Amino acid sequence: MQSGDWTPEHSQALREYVARGISFARAAFEINARFGTAYTRSAALGRGKRMGLIVPQAVDPSRAAFTNA
């Protein structure tokens, strides 16, 4: 299924699942069961990113590995 195929209902369902702490893999599974779609985990992740549901985590400088080359 193409990323452009996400209807507002599907996007809202993804938003609700993520808000409840459900993984993107499980959210895709649930959306597919509910709407008869065929979204993959990757499609759900991509859509979530475009919707702002995935926020990049900051790197903790104290844990960053530095090498001297």
CHARMM internal coordinates of N, CA and C (Angstrom, degrees):
IC EDIT
DIST 1 N 1 CA 1.4312
DIST 1 CA 1 C 1.5277
ANGL 1 N 1 CA 1 C 108.65
DIST 1 C 2 N 1.2975
ANGL 1 CA 1 C 2 N 117.63
DIHE 1 N 1 CA 1 C 2 N 133.27
DIST 2 N 2 CA 1.4479
ANGL 1 C 2 N 2 CA 122.75
DIHE 1 CA 1 C 2 N 2 CA -178.37
DIST 2 CA 2 C 1.5222
ANGL 2 N 2 CA 2 C 110.79
DIHE 1 C 2 N 2 CA 2 C -75.86
DIST 2 C 3 N 1.3443
ANGL 2 CA 2 C 3 N 116.65
DIHE 2 N 2 CA 2 C 3 N 152.60
DIST 3 N 3 CA 1.4500
ANGL 2 C 3 N 3 CA 120.44
DIHE 2 CA 2 C 3 N 3 CA -179.42
DIST 3 CA 3 C 1.5236
ANGL 3 N 3 CA 3 C 111.79
DIHE 2 C 3 N 3 CA 3 C -61.77
DIST 3 C 4 N 1.3158
ANGL 3 CA 3 C 4 N 117.22
DIHE 3 N 3 CA 3 C 4 N -28.27
DIST 4 N 4 CA 1.4605
ANGL 3 C 4 N 4 CA 121.08
DIHE 3 CA 3 C 4 N 4 CA 177.96
DIST 4 CA 4 C 1.5071
ANGL 4 N 4 CA 4 C 113.35
DIHE 3 C 4 N 4 CA 4 C -71.44
DIST 4 C 5 N 1.3355
ANGL 4 CA 4 C 5 N 117.15
DIHE 4 N 4 CA 4 C 5 N -10.94
DIST 5 N 5 CA 1.4567
ANGL 4 C 5 N 5 CA 121.35
DIHE 4 CA 4 C 5 N 5 CA -178.87
DIST 5 CA 5 C 1.5238
ANGL 5 N 5 CA 5 C 113.12
DIHE 4 C 5 N 5 CA 5 C -82.81
DIST 5 C 6 N 1.3338
ANGL 5 CA 5 C 6 N 118.28
DIHE 5 N 5 CA 5 C 6 N -1.68
DIST 6 N 6 CA 1.4602
ANGL 5 C 6 N 6 CA 121.01
DIHE 5 CA 5 C 6 N 6 CA 179.75
DIST 6 CA 6 C 1.5212
ANGL 6 N 6 CA 6 C 108.84
DIHE 5 C 6 N 6 CA 6 C -70.89
DIST 6 C 7 N 1.3127
ANGL 6 CA 6 C 7 N 116.19
DIHE 6 N 6 CA 6 C 7 N 114.03
DIST 7 N 7 CA 1.4632
ANGL 6 C 7 N 7 CA 120.10
DIHE 6 CA 6 C 7 N 7 CA 176.31
DIST 7 CA 7 C 1.5232
ANGL 7 N 7 CA 7 C 108.89
DIHE 6 C 7 N 7 CA 7 C -81.77
DIST 7 C 8 N 1.3136
ANGL 7 CA 7 C 8 N 117.66
DIHE 7 N 7 CA 7 C 8 N 164.21
DIST 8 N 8 CA 1.4662
ANGL 7 C 8 N 8 CA 119.63
DIHE 7 CA 7 C 8 N 8 CA 176.95
DIST 8 CA 8 C 1.5325
ANGL 8 N 8 CA 8 C 112.47
DIHE 7 C 8 N 8 CA 8 C -56.84
DIST 8 C 9 N 1.3260
ANGL 8 CA 8 C 9 N 117.31
DIHE 8 N 8 CA 8 C 9 N -35.43
DIST 9 N 9 CA 1.4675
ANGL 8 C 9 N 9 CA 120.94
DIHE 8 CA 8 C 9 N 9 CA 179.49
DIST 9 CA 9 C 1.5309
ANGL 9 N 9 CA 9 C 110.95
DIHE 8 C 9 N 9 CA 9 C -65.85
DIST 9 C 10 N 1.3234
ANGL 9 CA 9 C 10 N 116.40
DIHE 9 N 9 CA 9 C 10 N -40.58
DIST 10 N 10 CA 1.4610
ANGL 9 C 10 N 10 CA 120.77
DIHE 9 CA 9 C 10 N 10 CA 179.24
DIST 10 CA 10 C 1.5233
ANGL 10 N 10 CA 10 C 110.18
DIHE 9 C 10 N 10 CA 10 C -67.69
DIST 10 C 11 N 1.3290
ANGL 10 CA 10 C 11 N 116.26
DIHE 10 N 10 CA 10 C 11 N -42.57
DIST 11 N 11 CA 1.4564
ANGL 10 C 11 N 11 CA 120.46
DIHE 10 CA 10 C 11 N 11 CA 179.16
DIST 11 CA 11 C 1.5226
ANGL 11 N 11 CA 11 C 111.19
DIHE 10 C 11 N 11 CA 11 C -63.28
DIST 11 C 12 N 1.3211
ANGL 11 CA 11 C 12 N 116.96
DIHE 11 N 11 CA 11 C 12 N -40.94
DIST 12 N 12 CA 1.4580
ANGL 11 C 12 N 12 CA 120.65
DIHE 11 CA 11 C 12 N 12 CA 179.10
DIST 12 CA 12 C 1.5306
ANGL 12 N 12 CA 12 C 110.32
DIHE 11 C 12 N 12 CA 12 C -65.70
DIST 12 C 13 N 1.3064
ANGL 12 CA 12 C 13 N 117.06
DIHE 12 N 12 CA 12 C 13 N -39.94
DIST 13 N 13 CA 1.4656
ANGL 12 C 13 N 13 CA 120.53
DIHE 12 CA 12 C 13 N 13 CA 177.72
DIST 13 CA 13 C 1.5243
ANGL 13 N 13 CA 13 C 109.74
DIHE 12 C 13 N 13 CA 13 C -62.70
DIST 13 C 14 N 1.3252
ANGL 13 CA 13 C 14 N 117.95
DIHE 13 N 13 CA 13 C 14 N -42.63
DIST 14 N 14 CA 1.4652
ANGL 13 C 14 N 14 CA 121.30
DIHE 13 CA 13 C 14 N 14 CA 177.53
DIST 14 CA 14 C 1.5196
ANGL 14 N 14 CA 14 C 110.04
DIHE 13 C 14 N 14 CA 14 C -60.24
DIST 14 C 15 N 1.3219
ANGL 14 CA 14 C 15 N 116.55
DIHE 14 N 14 CA 14 C 15 N -45.66
DIST 15 N 15 CA 1.4638
ANGL 14 C 15 N 15 CA 121.25
DIHE 14 CA 14 C 15 N 15 CA 179.45
DIST 15 CA 15 C 1.5323
ANGL 15 N 15 CA 15 C 110.62
DIHE 14 C 15 N 15 CA 15 C -58.14
DIST 15 C 16 N 1.3272
ANGL 15 CA 15 C 16 N 116.86
DIHE 15 N 15 CA 15 C 16 N -43.13
DIST 16 N 16 CA 1.4669
ANGL 15 C 16 N 16 CA 121.35
DIHE 15 CA 15 C 16 N 16 CA -179.16
DIST 16 CA 16 C 1.5263
ANGL 16 N 16 CA 16 C 111.43
DIHE 15 C 16 N 16 CA 16 C -66.43
DIST 16 C 17 N 1.3264
ANGL 16 CA 16 C 17 N 116.94
DIHE 16 N 16 CA 16 C 17 N -43.26
DIST 17 N 17 CA 1.4696
ANGL 16 C 17 N 17 CA 120.18
DIHE 16 CA 16 C 17 N 17 CA 179.73
DIST 17 CA 17 C 1.5263
ANGL 17 N 17 CA 17 C 111.17
DIHE 16 C 17 N 17 CA 17 C -63.65
DIST 17 C 18 N 1.3235
ANGL 17 CA 17 C 18 N 116.17
DIHE 17 N 17 CA 17 C 18 N -44.26
DIST 18 N 18 CA 1.4620
ANGL 17 C 18 N 18 CA 119.69
DIHE 17 CA 17 C 18 N 18 CA -179.39
DIST 18 CA 18 C 1.5327
ANGL 18 N 18 CA 18 C 110.24
DIHE 17 C 18 N 18 CA 18 C -65.34
DIST 18 C 19 N 1.3170
ANGL 18 CA 18 C 19 N 117.01
DIHE 18 N 18 CA 18 C 19 N -38.69
DIST 19 N 19 CA 1.4638
ANGL 18 C 19 N 19 CA 120.85
DIHE 18 CA 18 C 19 N 19 CA 178.86
DIST 19 CA 19 C 1.5305
ANGL 19 N 19 CA 19 C 111.38
DIHE 18 C 19 N 19 CA 19 C -62.16
DIST 19 C 20 N 1.3222
ANGL 19 CA 19 C 20 N 116.18
DIHE 19 N 19 CA 19 C 20 N -28.46
DIST 20 N 20 CA 1.4673
ANGL 19 C 20 N 20 CA 120.53
DIHE 19 CA 19 C 20 N 20 CA 177.92
DIST 20 CA 20 C 1.5212
ANGL 20 N 20 CA 20 C 112.52
DIHE 19 C 20 N 20 CA 20 C -86.31
DIST 20 C 21 N 1.3299
ANGL 20 CA 20 C 21 N 116.68
DIHE 20 N 20 CA 20 C 21 N 1.89
DIST 21 N 21 CA 1.4595
ANGL 20 C 21 N 21 CA 120.46
DIHE 20 CA 20 C 21 N 21 CA 176.97
DIST 21 CA 21 C 1.5142
ANGL 21 N 21 CA 21 C 114.37
DIHE 20 C 21 N 21 CA 21 C 84.48
DIST 21 C 22 N 1.3182
ANGL 21 CA 21 C 22 N 117.11
DIHE 21 N 21 CA 21 C 22 N 15.57
DIST 22 N 22 CA 1.4677
ANGL 21 C 22 N 22 CA 121.57
DIHE 21 CA 21 C 22 N 22 CA 179.18
DIST 22 CA 22 C 1.5282
ANGL 22 N 22 CA 22 C 108.78
DIHE 21 C 22 N 22 CA 22 C -79.81
DIST 22 C 23 N 1.3169
ANGL 22 CA 22 C 23 N 117.10
DIHE 22 N 22 CA 22 C 23 N 139.88
DIST 23 N 23 CA 1.4618
ANGL 22 C 23 N 23 CA 121.10
DIHE 22 CA 22 C 23 N 23 CA -179.71
DIST 23 CA 23 C 1.5327
ANGL 23 N 23 CA 23 C 110.24
DIHE 22 C 23 N 23 CA 23 C -64.79
DIST 23 C 24 N 1.3147
ANGL 23 CA 23 C 24 N 114.98
DIHE 23 N 23 CA 23 C 24 N 159.21
DIST 24 N 24 CA 1.4632
ANGL 23 C 24 N 24 CA 119.31
DIHE 23 CA 23 C 24 N 24 CA 179.15
DIST 24 CA 24 C 1.5237
ANGL 24 N 24 CA 24 C 110.95
DIHE 23 C 24 N 24 CA 24 C -66.51
DIST 24 C 25 N 1.3225
ANGL 24 CA 24 C 25 N 117.29
DIHE 24 N 24 CA 24 C 25 N -33.37
DIST 25 N 25 CA 1.4653
ANGL 24 C 25 N 25 CA 120.14
DIHE 24 CA 24 C 25 N 25 CA 177.07
DIST 25 CA 25 C 1.5212
ANGL 25 N 25 CA 25 C 110.05
DIHE 24 C 25 N 25 CA 25 C -63.08
DIST 25 C 26 N 1.3286
ANGL 25 CA 25 C 26 N 116.19
DIHE 25 N 25 CA 25 C 26 N -47.32
DIST 26 N 26 CA 1.4662
ANGL 25 C 26 N 26 CA 120.61
DIHE 25 CA 25 C 26 N 26 CA -179.67
DIST 26 CA 26 C 1.5265
ANGL 26 N 26 CA 26 C 110.49
DIHE 25 C 26 N 26 CA 26 C -67.82
DIST 26 C 27 N 1.3309
ANGL 26 CA 26 C 27 N 117.19
DIHE 26 N 26 CA 26 C 27 N -38.73
DIST 27 N 27 CA 1.4611
ANGL 26 C 27 N 27 CA 120.63
DIHE 26 CA 26 C 27 N 27 CA 178.50
DIST 27 CA 27 C 1.5245
ANGL 27 N 27 CA 27 C 110.45
DIHE 26 C 27 N 27 CA 27 C -60.95
DIST 27 C 28 N 1.3429
ANGL 27 CA 27 C 28 N 117.06
DIHE 27 N 27 CA 27 C 28 N -43.72
DIST 28 N 28 CA 1.4655
ANGL 27 C 28 N 28 CA 119.91
DIHE 27 CA 27 C 28 N 28 CA 177.87
DIST 28 CA 28 C 1.5218
ANGL 28 N 28 CA 28 C 110.17
DIHE 27 C 28 N 28 CA 28 C -61.14
DIST 28 C 29 N 1.3378
ANGL 28 CA 28 C 29 N 116.87
DIHE 28 N 28 CA 28 C 29 N -43.02
DIST 29 N 29 CA 1.4563
ANGL 28 C 29 N 29 CA 121.30
DIHE 28 CA 28 C 29 N 29 CA 178.77
DIST 29 CA 29 C 1.5368
ANGL 29 N 29 CA 29 C 110.56
DIHE 28 C 29 N 29 CA 29 C -59.44
DIST 29 C 30 N 1.3145
ANGL 29 CA 29 C 30 N 116.27
DIHE 29 N 29 CA 29 C 30 N -46.91
DIST 30 N 30 CA 1.4712
ANGL 29 C 30 N 30 CA 121.03
DIHE 29 CA 29 C 30 N 30 CA -178.42
DIST 30 CA 30 C 1.5276
ANGL 30 N 30 CA 30 C 111.71
DIHE 29 C 30 N 30 CA 30 C -65.97
DIST 30 C 31 N 1.3180
ANGL 30 CA 30 C 31 N 116.90
DIHE 30 N 30 CA 30 C 31 N -41.75
DIST 31 N 31 CA 1.4686
ANGL 30 C 31 N 31 CA 120.47
DIHE 30 CA 30 C 31 N 31 CA 178.38
DIST 31 CA 31 C 1.5209
ANGL 31 N 31 CA 31 C 110.07
DIHE 30 C 31 N 31 CA 31 C -63.89
DIST 31 C 32 N 1.3272
ANGL 31 CA 31 C 32 N 116.81
DIHE 31 N 31 CA 31 C 32 N -42.25
DIST 32 N 32 CA 1.4668
ANGL 31 C 32 N 32 CA 120.48
DIHE 31 CA 31 C 32 N 32 CA 178.02
DIST 32 CA 32 C 1.5167
ANGL 32 N 32 CA 32 C 111.05
DIHE 31 C 32 N 32 CA 32 C -61.14
DIST 32 C 33 N 1.3318
ANGL 32 CA 32 C 33 N 117.54
DIHE 32 N 32 CA 32 C 33 N -42.95
DIST 33 N 33 CA 1.4609
ANGL 32 C 33 N 33 CA 121.18
DIHE 32 CA 32 C 33 N 33 CA 179.78
DIST 33 CA 33 C 1.5231
ANGL 33 N 33 CA 33 C 110.91
DIHE 32 C 33 N 33 CA 33 C -66.32
DIST 33 C 34 N 1.3066
ANGL 33 CA 33 C 34 N 116.47
DIHE 33 N 33 CA 33 C 34 N -38.68
DIST 34 N 34 CA 1.4709
ANGL 33 C 34 N 34 CA 121.81
DIHE 33 CA 33 C 34 N 34 CA -175.97
DIST 34 CA 34 C 1.5258
ANGL 34 N 34 CA 34 C 112.72
DIHE 33 C 34 N 34 CA 34 C -74.79
DIST 34 C 35 N 1.3369
ANGL 34 CA 34 C 35 N 116.51
DIHE 34 N 34 CA 34 C 35 N -40.03
DIST 35 N 35 CA 1.4684
ANGL 34 C 35 N 35 CA 120.39
DIHE 34 CA 34 C 35 N 35 CA -172.94
DIST 35 CA 35 C 1.5288
ANGL 35 N 35 CA 35 C 113.92
DIHE 34 C 35 N 35 CA 35 C -111.13
DIST 35 C 36 N 1.3265
ANGL 35 CA 35 C 36 N 118.16
DIHE 35 N 35 CA 35 C 36 N -3.54
DIST 36 N 36 CA 1.4602
ANGL 35 C 36 N 36 CA 120.24
DIHE 35 CA 35 C 36 N 36 CA -179.02
DIST 36 CA 36 C 1.5206
ANGL 36 N 36 CA 36 C 112.71
DIHE 35 C 36 N 36 CA 36 C 71.10
DIST 36 C 37 N 1.3271
ANGL 36 CA 36 C 37 N 116.01
DIHE 36 N 36 CA 36 C 37 N 32.83
DIST 37 N 37 CA 1.4555
ANGL 36 C 37 N 37 CA 121.44
DIHE 36 CA 36 C 37 N 37 CA -179.27
DIST 37 CA 37 C 1.5258
ANGL 37 N 37 CA 37 C 109.76
DIHE 36 C 37 N 37 CA 37 C -98.98
DIST 37 C 38 N 1.3167
ANGL 37 CA 37 C 38 N 116.83
DIHE 37 N 37 CA 37 C 38 N -175.19
DIST 38 N 38 CA 1.4711
ANGL 37 C 38 N 38 CA 120.81
DIHE 37 CA 37 C 38 N 38 CA -179.46
DIST 38 CA 38 C 1.5228
ANGL 38 N 38 CA 38 C 110.44
DIHE 37 C 38 N 38 CA 38 C -137.93
DIST 38 C 39 N 1.3313
ANGL 38 CA 38 C 39 N 116.84
DIHE 38 N 38 CA 38 C 39 N 46.39
DIST 39 N 39 CA 1.4583
ANGL 38 C 39 N 39 CA 120.15
DIHE 38 CA 38 C 39 N 39 CA 178.51
DIST 39 CA 39 C 1.5214
ANGL 39 N 39 CA 39 C 110.53
DIHE 38 C 39 N 39 CA 39 C -72.75
DIST 39 C 40 N 1.3207
ANGL 39 CA 39 C 40 N 115.82
DIHE 39 N 39 CA 39 C 40 N 145.25
DIST 40 N 40 CA 1.4592
ANGL 39 C 40 N 40 CA 121.54
DIHE 39 CA 39 C 40 N 40 CA 175.42
DIST 40 CA 40 C 1.5238
ANGL 40 N 40 CA 40 C 108.88
DIHE 39 C 40 N 40 CA 40 C -97.88
DIST 40 C 41 N 1.3203
ANGL 40 CA 40 C 41 N 115.10
DIHE 40 N 40 CA 40 C 41 N 169.74
DIST 41 N 41 CA 1.4636
ANGL 40 C 41 N 41 CA 120.91
DIHE 40 CA 40 C 41 N 41 CA 174.61
DIST 41 CA 41 C 1.5244
ANGL 41 N 41 CA 41 C 109.32
DIHE 40 C 41 N 41 CA 41 C -57.62
DIST 41 C 42 N 1.3154
ANGL 41 CA 41 C 42 N 116.33
DIHE 41 N 41 CA 41 C 42 N -43.31
DIST 42 N 42 CA 1.4633
ANGL 41 C 42 N 42 CA 120.71
DIHE 41 CA 41 C 42 N 42 CA -179.35
DIST 42 CA 42 C 1.5286
ANGL 42 N 42 CA 42 C 111.62
DIHE 41 C 42 N 42 CA 42 C -63.18
DIST 42 C 43 N 1.3179
ANGL 42 CA 42 C 43 N 117.20
DIHE 42 N 42 CA 42 C 43 N -39.14
DIST 43 N 43 CA 1.4612
ANGL 42 C 43 N 43 CA 120.52
DIHE 42 CA 42 C 43 N 43 CA 178.04
DIST 43 CA 43 C 1.5278
ANGL 43 N 43 CA 43 C 110.06
DIHE 42 C 43 N 43 CA 43 C -64.53
DIST 43 C 44 N 1.3250
ANGL 43 CA 43 C 44 N 116.38
DIHE 43 N 43 CA 43 C 44 N -41.36
DIST 44 N 44 CA 1.4631
ANGL 43 C 44 N 44 CA 120.21
DIHE 43 CA 43 C 44 N 44 CA 178.68
DIST 44 CA 44 C 1.5255
ANGL 44 N 44 CA 44 C 110.74
DIHE 43 C 44 N 44 CA 44 C -65.68
DIST 44 C 45 N 1.3299
ANGL 44 CA 44 C 45 N 116.70
DIHE 44 N 44 CA 44 C 45 N -41.20
DIST 45 N 45 CA 1.4682
ANGL 44 C 45 N 45 CA 120.11
DIHE 44 CA 44 C 45 N 45 CA 177.23
DIST 45 CA 45 C 1.5292
ANGL 45 N 45 CA 45 C 111.05
DIHE 44 C 45 N 45 CA 45 C -62.14
DIST 45 C 46 N 1.3245
ANGL 45 CA 45 C 46 N 116.37
DIHE 45 N 45 CA 45 C 46 N -45.70
DIST 46 N 46 CA 1.4609
ANGL 45 C 46 N 46 CA 120.54
DIHE 45 CA 45 C 46 N 46 CA 179.65
DIST 46 CA 46 C 1.5133
ANGL 46 N 46 CA 46 C 111.94
DIHE 45 C 46 N 46 CA 46 C -62.25
DIST 46 C 47 N 1.3266
ANGL 46 CA 46 C 47 N 115.61
DIHE 46 N 46 CA 46 C 47 N -43.54
DIST 47 N 47 CA 1.4652
ANGL 46 C 47 N 47 CA 119.39
DIHE 46 CA 46 C 47 N 47 CA 178.76
DIST 47 CA 47 C 1.5241
ANGL 47 N 47 CA 47 C 110.19
DIHE 46 C 47 N 47 CA 47 C -65.62
DIST 47 C 48 N 1.3198
ANGL 47 CA 47 C 48 N 116.37
DIHE 47 N 47 CA 47 C 48 N -41.93
DIST 48 N 48 CA 1.4568
ANGL 47 C 48 N 48 CA 120.15
DIHE 47 CA 47 C 48 N 48 CA 178.00
DIST 48 CA 48 C 1.5191
ANGL 48 N 48 CA 48 C 111.90
DIHE 47 C 48 N 48 CA 48 C -60.04
DIST 48 C 49 N 1.3190
ANGL 48 CA 48 C 49 N 116.21
DIHE 48 N 48 CA 48 C 49 N -40.20
DIST 49 N 49 CA 1.4635
ANGL 48 C 49 N 49 CA 120.76
DIHE 48 CA 48 C 49 N 49 CA 178.20
DIST 49 CA 49 C 1.5225
ANGL 49 N 49 CA 49 C 110.53
DIHE 48 C 49 N 49 CA 49 C -63.85
DIST 49 C 50 N 1.3276
ANGL 49 CA 49 C 50 N 116.93
DIHE 49 N 49 CA 49 C 50 N -46.08
DIST 50 N 50 CA 1.4630
ANGL 49 C 50 N 50 CA 120.54
DIHE 49 CA 49 C 50 N 50 CA 179.41
DIST 50 CA 50 C 1.5220
ANGL 50 N 50 CA 50 C 112.06
DIHE 49 C 50 N 50 CA 50 C -64.89
DIST 50 C 51 N 1.3379
ANGL 50 CA 50 C 51 N 117.33
DIHE 50 N 50 CA 50 C 51 N -28.51
DIST 51 N 51 CA 1.4626
ANGL 50 C 51 N 51 CA 121.76
DIHE 50 CA 50 C 51 N 51 CA 179.09
DIST 51 CA 51 C 1.5258
ANGL 51 N 51 CA 51 C 111.78
DIHE 50 C 51 N 51 CA 51 C -84.72
DIST 51 C 52 N 1.3324
ANGL 51 CA 51 C 52 N 117.54
DIHE 51 N 51 CA 51 C 52 N -5.02
DIST 52 N 52 CA 1.4496
ANGL 51 C 52 N 52 CA 120.64
DIHE 51 CA 51 C 52 N 52 CA -179.51
DIST 52 CA 52 C 1.5186
ANGL 52 N 52 CA 52 C 113.60
DIHE 51 C 52 N 52 CA 52 C 81.77
DIST 52 C 53 N 1.3311
ANGL 52 CA 52 C 53 N 116.95
DIHE 52 N 52 CA 52 C 53 N 17.69
DIST 53 N 53 CA 1.4597
ANGL 52 C 53 N 53 CA 120.87
DIHE 52 CA 52 C 53 N 53 CA -179.82
DIST 53 CA 53 C 1.5177
ANGL 53 N 53 CA 53 C 111.88
DIHE 52 C 53 N 53 CA 53 C -82.68
DIST 53 C 54 N 1.3294
ANGL 53 CA 53 C 54 N 116.72
DIHE 53 N 53 CA 53 C 54 N -17.68
DIST 54 N 54 CA 1.4602
ANGL 53 C 54 N 54 CA 121.76
DIHE 53 CA 53 C 54 N 54 CA 179.45
DIST 54 CA 54 C 1.5218
ANGL 54 N 54 CA 54 C 107.15
DIHE 53 C 54 N 54 CA 54 C -111.56
DIST 54 C 55 N 1.3236
ANGL 54 CA 54 C 55 N 115.39
DIHE 54 N 54 CA 54 C 55 N 116.65
DIST 55 N 55 CA 1.4511
ANGL 54 C 55 N 55 CA 120.88
DIHE 54 CA 54 C 55 N 55 CA 179.73
DIST 55 CA 55 C 1.5229
ANGL 55 N 55 CA 55 C 107.63
DIHE 54 C 55 N 55 CA 55 C -107.95
DIST 55 C 56 N 1.3245
ANGL 55 CA 55 C 56 N 117.49
DIHE 55 N 55 CA 55 C 56 N 125.58
DIST 56 N 56 CA 1.4622
ANGL 55 C 56 N 56 CA 118.81
DIHE 55 CA 55 C 56 N 56 CA 179.06
DIST 56 CA 56 C 1.5272
ANGL 56 N 56 CA 56 C 110.08
DIHE 55 C 56 N 56 CA 56 C -59.43
DIST 56 C 57 N 1.3126
ANGL 56 CA 56 C 57 N 115.69
DIHE 56 N 56 CA 56 C 57 N 136.82
DIST 57 N 57 CA 1.4491
ANGL 56 C 57 N 57 CA 120.01
DIHE 56 CA 56 C 57 N 57 CA 179.04
DIST 57 CA 57 C 1.5223
ANGL 57 N 57 CA 57 C 109.20
DIHE 56 C 57 N 57 CA 57 C -84.13
DIST 57 C 58 N 1.3211
ANGL 57 CA 57 C 58 N 114.93
DIHE 57 N 57 CA 57 C 58 N 139.03
DIST 58 N 58 CA 1.4618
ANGL 57 C 58 N 58 CA 120.05
DIHE 57 CA 57 C 58 N 58 CA 178.89
DIST 58 CA 58 C 1.5226
ANGL 58 N 58 CA 58 C 109.13
DIHE 57 C 58 N 58 CA 58 C -70.34
DIST 58 C 59 N 1.2972
ANGL 58 CA 58 C 59 N 115.35
DIHE 58 N 58 CA 58 C 59 N 145.88
DIST 59 N 59 CA 1.4611
ANGL 58 C 59 N 59 CA 121.24
DIHE 58 CA 58 C 59 N 59 CA 177.83
DIST 59 CA 59 C 1.5256
ANGL 59 N 59 CA 59 C 107.85
DIHE 58 C 59 N 59 CA 59 C -81.46
DIST 59 C 60 N 1.3006
ANGL 59 CA 59 C 60 N 116.78
DIHE 59 N 59 CA 59 C 60 N 130.07
DIST 60 N 60 CA 1.4588
ANGL 59 C 60 N 60 CA 122.23
DIHE 59 CA 59 C 60 N 60 CA 176.58
DIST 60 CA 60 C 1.5234
ANGL 60 N 60 CA 60 C 107.46
DIHE 59 C 60 N 60 CA 60 C -78.03
DIST 60 C 61 N 1.3361
ANGL 60 CA 60 C 61 N 117.70
DIHE 60 N 60 CA 60 C 61 N 112.64
DIST 61 N 61 CA 1.4653
ANGL 60 C 61 N 61 CA 119.85
DIHE 60 CA 60 C 61 N 61 CA -176.45
DIST 61 CA 61 C 1.5284
ANGL 61 N 61 CA 61 C 113.07
DIHE 60 C 61 N 61 CA 61 C -58.18
DIST 61 C 62 N 1.3130
ANGL 61 CA 61 C 62 N 117.92
DIHE 61 N 61 CA 61 C 62 N -29.58
DIST 62 N 62 CA 1.4638
ANGL 61 C 62 N 62 CA 119.85
DIHE 61 CA 61 C 62 N 62 CA -179.15
DIST 62 CA 62 C 1.5257
ANGL 62 N 62 CA 62 C 111.74
DIHE 61 C 62 N 62 CA 62 C -71.25
DIST 62 C 63 N 1.3318
ANGL 62 CA 62 C 63 N 117.40
DIHE 62 N 62 CA 62 C 63 N -18.39
DIST 63 N 63 CA 1.4651
ANGL 62 C 63 N 63 CA 120.99
DIHE 62 CA 62 C 63 N 63 CA -179.63
DIST 63 CA 63 C 1.5177
ANGL 63 N 63 CA 63 C 112.30
DIHE 62 C 63 N 63 CA 63 C -103.68
DIST 63 C 64 N 1.3215
ANGL 63 CA 63 C 64 N 117.15
DIHE 63 N 63 CA 63 C 64 N -6.35
DIST 64 N 64 CA 1.4663
ANGL 63 C 64 N 64 CA 120.58
DIHE 63 CA 63 C 64 N 64 CA -178.50
DIST 64 CA 64 C 1.5321
ANGL 64 N 64 CA 64 C 109.23
DIHE 63 C 64 N 64 CA 64 C -68.83
DIST 64 C 65 N 1.3168
ANGL 64 CA 64 C 65 N 114.99
DIHE 64 N 64 CA 64 C 65 N 138.91
DIST 65 N 65 CA 1.4671
ANGL 64 C 65 N 65 CA 120.63
DIHE 64 CA 64 C 65 N 65 CA 179.77
DIST 65 CA 65 C 1.5215
ANGL 65 N 65 CA 65 C 108.62
DIHE 64 C 65 N 65 CA 65 C -94.91
DIST 65 C 66 N 1.2983
ANGL 65 CA 65 C 66 N 115.03
DIHE 65 N 65 CA 65 C 66 N 122.57
DIST 66 N 66 CA 1.4599
ANGL 65 C 66 N 66 CA 120.43
DIHE 65 CA 65 C 66 N 66 CA 177.58
DIST 66 CA 66 C 1.5160
ANGL 66 N 66 CA 66 C 108.83
DIHE 65 C 66 N 66 CA 66 C -113.20
DIST 66 C 67 N 1.3000
ANGL 66 CA 66 C 67 N 115.92
DIHE 66 N 66 CA 66 C 67 N 141.40
DIST 67 N 67 CA 1.4628
ANGL 66 C 67 N 67 CA 120.21
DIHE 66 CA 66 C 67 N 67 CA 177.21
DIST 67 CA 67 C 1.5059
ANGL 67 N 67 CA 67 C 108.67
DIHE 66 C 67 N 67 CA 67 C -125.09
DIST 67 C 68 N 1.2724
ANGL 67 CA 67 C 68 N 116.60
DIHE 67 N 67 CA 67 C 68 N 145.07
DIST 68 N 68 CA 1.4538
ANGL 67 C 68 N 68 CA 121.95
DIHE 67 CA 67 C 68 N 68 CA 174.81
DIST 68 CA 68 C 1.5134
ANGL 68 N 68 CA 68 C 108.58
DIHE 67 C 68 N 68 CA 68 C -96.42
DIST 68 C 69 N 1.2966
ANGL 68 CA 68 C 69 N 115.62
DIHE 68 N 68 CA 68 C 69 N 116.05
DIST 69 N 69 CA 1.4580
ANGL 68 C 69 N 69 CA 119.35
DIHE 68 CA 68 C 69 N 69 CA -179.16
DIST 69 CA 69 C 1.4923
ANGL 69 N 69 CA 69 C 111.44
DIHE 68 C 69 N 69 CA 69 C -103.26
END
COOR INIT
IC SEED 1 N 1 CA 1 C
IC BUILD
